[in-house]
Amino acid sequence: MRNVIISACMALICFSTFAPAATVPVVPETRLQQLEQRAAKGATTTAGEYANELLDAAKQCIAEARINFSAGKESVATRQLELATIQLNAADAKAAEKELLEKVAVRRSELKKLEARLERFRQGEDN
């Protein structure tokens, strides 16, 4: 799963590097606010529990992007926002992965209990 996340991040970085310049840019302030809200919301979800380091890194990138936009370094700030987006996506994916692993563990435990009960039933111990 980790390889899938890394591959997706690398693909997104490559795509963003070669994306045509003619695309309509999102207003930097709006995009900054959206990412800040997403990071804040993520901190209150399972992503905050399982991927706190990614959320912190994304918040740092957003803060640096805000500074660079203010300093007139739009290209650097844009890349920082893209990196923050990737980090937030990775945090969401990591949280989803951890939740699924927990569910699998619970199901595996239930299955073992049922298998044991079935074996007792086969041996005539359970009615």
C-alpha positions in Angstrom: 0.0 0.0 0.0 2.9 2.3 0.8 4.3 1.8 -2.7 0.9 2.7 -4.2 0.9 5.9 -2.2 4.4 6.8 -3.2 3.7 6.0 -6.8 0.6 8.1 -6.8 2.5 11.0 -5.3 5.3 10.8 -7.8 2.8 10.6 -10.7 1.0 13.7 -9.3 4.3 15.6 -9.0 5.3 14.6 -12.6 1.9 15.6 -13.9 1.9 18.9 -12.1 5.4 19.6 -13.6 4.3 19.0 -17.1 0.8 20.5 -16.8 0.1 23.2 -19.4 0.6 26.8 -18.3 -2.7 27.8 -20.0 -4.8 26.3 -17.3 -6.9 28.7 -15.3 -5.1 29.4 -12.0 -7.1 29.3 -8.8 -6.9 32.5 -6.8 -4.0 31.9 -4.4 -5.8 33.2 -1.3 -8.8 31.0 -2.0 -6.6 27.9 -2.5 -4.6 28.7 0.7 -7.8 29.0 2.7 -9.2 25.7 1.2 -6.0 23.8 2.1 -5.8 25.4 5.6 -9.4 24.3 6.2 -8.8 20.8 4.9 -5.7 20.5 7.1 -7.6 21.7 10.1 -10.5 19.3 9.4 -8.0 16.5 8.9 -6.6 17.0 12.3 -10.0 16.2 13.8 -10.5 13.1 11.8 -8.7 9.7 11.8 -6.0 11.3 9.6 -5.0 13.4 12.6 -4.6 10.2 14.6 -2.8 8.1 12.0 -1.0 10.6 9.8 -0.2 13.5 12.1 3.3 13.9 10.6 1.8 14.3 7.1 -0.7 16.9 8.3 2.0 18.8 10.1 4.1 18.8 7.0 1.2 20.0 4.9 0.5 22.8 7.4 4.1 23.9 7.2 4.0 23.9 3.3 0.8 26.0 3.4 2.5 28.5 5.8 5.5 28.7 3.6 3.4 29.2 0.5 1.5 32.1 2.2 4.9 33.7 2.9 6.1 33.1 -0.7 2.9 34.5 -2.2 3.4 37.6 -0.1 7.0 37.9 -1.2 5.9 37.6 -4.9 7.4 34.1 -5.4 4.3 32.6 -7.0 6.0 29.7 -8.7 7.6 28.5 -5.4 4.4 29.1 -3.5 2.4 27.2 -6.1 4.7 24.2 -5.8 4.4 24.3 -2.1 0.6 24.3 -2.4 0.8 21.3 -4.7 3.1 19.5 -2.2 0.6 20.3 0.6 -2.2 18.9 -1.5 -0.2 15.7 -2.0 0.6 15.5 1.7 -3.1 15.9 2.6 -4.1 13.2 0.1 -1.4 10.9 1.5 -2.7 11.6 5.0 -6.2 10.7 4.0 -5.0 7.5 2.3 -2.9 6.5 5.3 -5.8 7.0 7.6 -8.1 5.0 5.3 -5.5 2.2 5.2 -5.2 2.1 9.0 -9.0 2.0 9.4 -9.2 -0.9 7.0 -6.4 -2.8 8.7 -8.3 -2.4 12.0 -11.5 -3.7 10.5 -9.6 -6.7 9.0 -8.1 -7.5 12.4 -11.6 -7.4 14.0 -13.0 -9.7 11.2 -10.1 -12.0 11.5 -10.7 -12.4 15.3 -14.4 -13.0 14.6 -13.5 -15.6 12.0 -11.2 -17.5 14.4 -13.9 -17.6 17.1 -16.4 -19.0 14.6 -13.9 -21.5 13.3 -13.3 -22.7 16.9 -17.0 -22.9 17.5 -17.5 -24.9 14.3 -14.8 -27.3 15.3 -16.4 -27.8 18.7 -19.7 -28.4 17.0 -18.2 -31.0 14.7 -16.8 -32.8 17.7 -20.2 -32.8 19.3 -19.3 -30.4 22.2 -21.5 -27.5 21.1 -25.3 -27.6 20.7 
